[in-house]
Amino acid sequence: MRIGIVGAPVDLGQQRRGVDMGPSAIRIARLEDRLEALGHTVKDLGNIPASDMAIAAVGDKKARYLADVVKHCEQISGKVSASVDQGSFPLVLGGDQSVSIGTLAGLAQSGTRRGIIWFDAHGDFNTPKTTPSGNIHGMALAAILGYGDRRLVGLGGVSPKALERNTVLIGGRDFDREEAKAIARSKITVFTMKEIDELGMRRVVREALKVAGLGVSQIHVSFDVDAVDPREAPGTGTPVRGGLTYREAQLAMEMLSDSRRITSAEFVEVNPILDLSNQTAELVVELVLSLFGKKILH
């Protein structure tokens, strides 16, 4: 497979410094070399130029740093779209979850409808009207599906960028009150940690593939590392106890790989400042390798 890596060192979608160094931490964990060792052809397209939170303008506190987030998502969209045009699998490294709006905007340029499997402790389904924080990383999925500020919703000229009925959220365990109501009203399929405990990850992923793949030919994977329990992935800005185990996350990636239906992916919210000896970035690389076909036995 040809893989195009896009670095998105954006930290403006939230308020904890350090997540902009996530792409570097993942690269330091030898992502490119290890993917090539699996037989893939990898082209690192570099990082988009990102604004420094220290000097960026906050603007409306119900959508903090909106102007810069829009600018950066447009840059991400361009790189992702170019990667697709070149026949590569776009692999985006965040940065905070706001970069997903740019990723999906770029994918939508192909005109092909796709499903989304979204691993996250949170719903990311707020809008400026419901957000308690004003952090755009908590609005990413809503904007992708057509809700929220028009500058985010309309990014790339396509809205919605995917359909709710093809969207699956896995690992949720910390939703804001109004956000939870909005998710309940939507057509999104949600597997909270309660469902994962009851059903097991194997069944959850099987169902997720069915839902995300219904009537579409491509599926995008978005993986926020806070989906994993913070004991195993401490380097993230919004940790929540009771998340996925290492093996549950690995099984999910292995099953998604086996499906041969995943055509794009992003891994976000790695914050090296909060990490222990790059443990979280190493975990992300191991998950990426499983998604791209690494097996226990070959």
Helices and strands as residue ranges (DSSP letters): E 2-8, G 19-21, H 22-28, H 31-37, E 41-47, H 66-85, E 89-94, H 99-108, E 114-119, G 136-139, H 140-144, H 150-153, G 155-157, G 164-166, E 167-172, H 177-185, E 189-192, H 193-199, H 201-212, E 218-224, G 225-227, H 246-259, E 262-268, G 272-274, H 279-291
